[in-house]
Structure formats: C-alpha cells, structure tokens
Amino acid sequence: MNANLFDRLERSIAALTKTAIATLGGETVSYADLIALSGRLANVLATCGVKPGDRVAVQVEKSVPALVLYLATVRAGAVYLPLNPAYTLAELEYFIGDAEPSLVVCDPGNREGIERLAAKVGSSVETLDARGQGSLTEAANNASDLFETAQRAGEDLAAILYTSGTTGRSKGAMLTHDNLVSNALTLKEAWRFTADDVLIHALPIYHTHGLFVASNVTLFSGASMIFLAKFDADQILGLMPRATALMGVPTFYVRLLQHPGLAKGTTSGMRLFVSGSAPLLAETHREWSARTGHAILERYGMTETNMNTSNPYDGDRVPGAVGLPLPCVSVRITNPDTGEELPTNEIGMIEVKGPNVFKGYWRMPEKTASEFRPDGFFITGDLGKIDERGYVHILGRGKDLVITGGFNVYPKEIEDEIDAIPGVFESAVIGVPHEDFGEGVTAVVVCSREAAVDEKMILAALDGRLAKFKLPKRVVFVDELPRNTMGKVQKNVLRQEFGGLYVSSARVS
C-alpha cells in the first residue's frame, strides 16, 4: 500500500463533498476541489522536472494555492521545503545552496534575485503571490487534474524544515510521511477533531504549527478551516460564532485578552483553544479562563518532532505545564552530561522517542548521530521536569541555562516568580558575562501599563523565595521582549543587547 501522505489523506476524504477551506474574501475550496487542484499543481511540478525525492523550496505569502502546493508536492513524491517570507536573499542563499532544490517558488517581486541564487544549483523558478496568482497557477489552469500519486514508503521524506539557527547555522530537519501522518492522526484523536469542526486558521504555513498541526489535523479529520492571511483580533472574534476551534501562539491570546469584545458570550460556540510554539504564561491561562470560561490547551512540540505532549482534552489543563506524553510518544528527563534518567521533579534534559520524531538533519550525519541516544531517544535541547502526575514542564533551552559562580540556574524558575509580582506583565531571565561569577543572572522585565515597579521592588519580592545564587544581579526594564514570528522570546537578542551590563556598571554581589 502507498504510504504517501497524500494517498492516505485522499482515501479518508474522497467521499466528502463539503468545504475544506474558506477565506474571508468568499473563496471556498471543497474536498473534491482540493484533490483536483493538487493534481493540477502536481502535473505542473512534473512538467518543471520535479521528480520523487527532489526538494521544492517555497518562499511565498500565505494563500490557499500555497497550501495546495504543499499537498501537490508530497503527492508528486517530492520533499516540501517551506521558507519564511521574511528571509533575505543572503539568508536564502544558504538554504537553497544546502537543500539544492530542483524548483524554487517565490513571490513575483523576488524572482530576479532568487533566480540568481537558484542558477547556482541548477534550480528552476516559478512564482506565486499573496493572492495565489503567478506563473505556477497560470500553468495549473491548463493542466490536467488527473495525477497518479507517487509511490512512497513511510520512511521517505515528505518535508525538510530548517531550524531557526539562533546558534550556529540552521539545520534541515528531515520529516517523513510516517512522521507527519502519525502525528496528525494522534492529535485528531487527542483533541477530538471531527468533520463537524471548523478551525480558525490564522497561523503562518511555513512552520510546523500552521502547516502540519493546524492544516494536517483539520484535513485528516474531514473538518473545515477558515483561512486568514494573518492574525487579526477583530476578524477572529467575528468568526467565533461560525467556528469551533482556534490554534494559536501565546501572542494571539494576549492580544485577544486586550480586546473589549472578548467574553463568555463571544466564545460560547467554541470548544477548543490550543496554544503552542512558545511558553504560555500561567497568568494568561488563568485570565483566559476567567474571561471566557475556556481553559487553553497547551502542548509541546518541535520542528524535529512535531507534537510530543499535550494537556488533556478531558482532565486538568495545568497552567505552566505542557501536559502528558501523547500516545506512542515516550518522554524522559536525563542528566545532560551522563544521559542517566532522573527521578520525578528533578530538572534535566527532555528526551523523546516515537513515530513523530524526525529522521535526522539534512546532510549532517555527525550532528544527527550526536543528537540521538543509542536507544533511539532524541535529545531535544529543552530543559524540564516531569511532576508526580506525569505532566511535563518546560524550564528553558539548554543554551539558556545560566551558570553563575559554578551553580546552575534555570531561567524559568526565576521568571515564574517575577511574573507573579503585581505590576509585572512578563519577564525573561538571561545570563550575561560577569567578571566575578562567570555569568550574572539578569532579569529583563516588562511592566503592566501604568505599574509603578522598579528594580528594588523586584529584588525585595524575590528575597527569601529563591536561593541567593539564583537572585538577579540586575533587573532591567523594557517596553517589550523581542520575539520571532512564532512568538518565542529571542534571548540571544537580549544577551547581545545587555552583554556589557556588568562591564560598565559597578560590581553587584
């Protein structure tokens, strides 16, 4: 039997006549349309010389044809490579040179510059704009919608997603057809998705969350999605009476909480709010429950693994926790140095194993080998713990660990204490060079509007709640924390900005 993701999807949706995707502009795509359109685009890809196993790099704005292009690529047996539209030509040169795609699809306005890069690796270039128009769709208009889905094995590649590369060069995570299908079906069951669901899709589709979680789960459920080009609080609140679910990043929920229209009546028809891609503040979780009567379901995933854990659909959704391991996924906490498994509530490295875990890093066999234990567990690089109920708690990235005076300090522990102080909106704890301690624990704080909070107040509130070595040497205040497009706080930016804090200031012991 063909293990191609598209073949498995088509078998589950072929009989459906309902709408799969709708836009605010009035465009509707039925499941039958989806199959036909993917066939046309798959034929165009074949005409462009794309063969099974070839990479198709895509840097375009979100549109319905862009999502169909993903399906057409895997249907043709090729490997889908989404790229953030914000990447510059200098950044794209690395990705295109490393992946060596046979085809690059870009916005028409970027074609000239990308053609120069593509020529270096022998790639052809086609275009697709934010409205879903371009040379690719023009060709598809004249193509047949009949296409025999390429035979693929479960372990064959379906996609390569490059990691953010905040340290070192970006790595291409190789995801197989089995990886993507297994995770979609697992989440469909875990989150109780059915054909009756309507998802508000406001996430980008160059990332795991919007492409593989939101889109794949919706389509494999035979559900419908309302496709938004980007997040807009007014639009989302207006759509809630027509929808049942929303998947978002924490920033979505913070902005919706700032909207006067958010209330229990507004959300009464919704059954599920999912948050991921960055940590959700416990205060945001509690405020959302108080305003709407709904508990946000937080989960934990990575580019390399899709989703690993989830708070339960039925049961306690614990603020500050990312839930329990998903079915068929194993999670453990280990000593980062020895790999020895640690007991309940001890902090260490999170490791995962399961059908969701990627095949390895593209053209990096040594890096791949170093990131897996001999028994197959993937070393995530995330620090955390598992509590007595089995809930996983994320305490930060391994690279964010602060070592001060020989002691290990886990930023999340301090951030939780600071975030609980009245007048504090959120915080980020980092380590920056300190001549006495190696690294100085430093708190970067965002205050609530009109709050009268200063450094002395923060330090006084922490005194007695944390060991002395964990206390920040300095507290600095900013209007907002720098974040990437998925809402993750960019601590590397903060470390760079405040790297000279203890060089120019008097010693603080």
Secondary structure as UniProt FT lines:
FT   HELIX           5..13
FT   TURN            14..15
FT   STRAND          19..23
FT   TURN            24..25
FT   STRAND          28..30
FT   HELIX           31..47
FT   TURN            48..49
FT   TURN            52..53
FT   STRAND          55..59
FT   HELIX           64..75
FT   TURN            76..77
FT   STRAND          79..82
FT   TURN            85..86
FT   HELIX           89..99
FT   STRAND          103..106
FT   HELIX           108..110
FT   HELIX           111..119
FT   TURN            120..122
FT   STRAND          124..127
FT   TURN            130..131
FT   HELIX           135..141
FT   TURN            154..155
FT   STRAND          157..162
FT   STRAND          172..176
FT   HELIX           177..190
FT   TURN            191..192
FT   TURN            195..196
FT   STRAND          198..201
FT   HELIX           209..215
FT   HELIX           216..220
FT   TURN            221..222
FT   STRAND          224..227
FT   HELIX           233..239
FT   HELIX           240..242
FT   STRAND          245..248
FT   HELIX           250..257
FT   TURN            260..261
FT   TURN            264..269
FT   STRAND          272..275
FT   HELIX           282..292
FT   STRAND          297..302
FT   TURN            303..305
FT   STRAND          306..310
FT   TURN            319..320
FT   STRAND          323..325
FT   TURN            327..328
FT   STRAND          330..334
FT   TURN            336..338
FT   TURN            344..345
FT   STRAND          348..353
FT   TURN            355..356
FT   STRAND          360..361
FT   TURN            362..363
FT   HELIX           365..370
FT   TURN            374..375
FT   STRAND          378..386
FT   TURN            388..389
FT   STRAND          392..397
FT   HELIX           398..400
FT   STRAND          402..404
FT   TURN            405..406
FT   STRAND          407..409
FT   HELIX           411..419
FT   TURN            422..423
FT   STRAND          424..434
FT   TURN            435..437
FT   STRAND          438..447
FT   TURN            449..450
FT   HELIX           455..462
FT   TURN            464..465
FT   HELIX           468..470
FT   STRAND          474..477
FT   TURN            485..486
FT   HELIX           491..497
FT   TURN            498..500
FT   HELIX           501..504
//
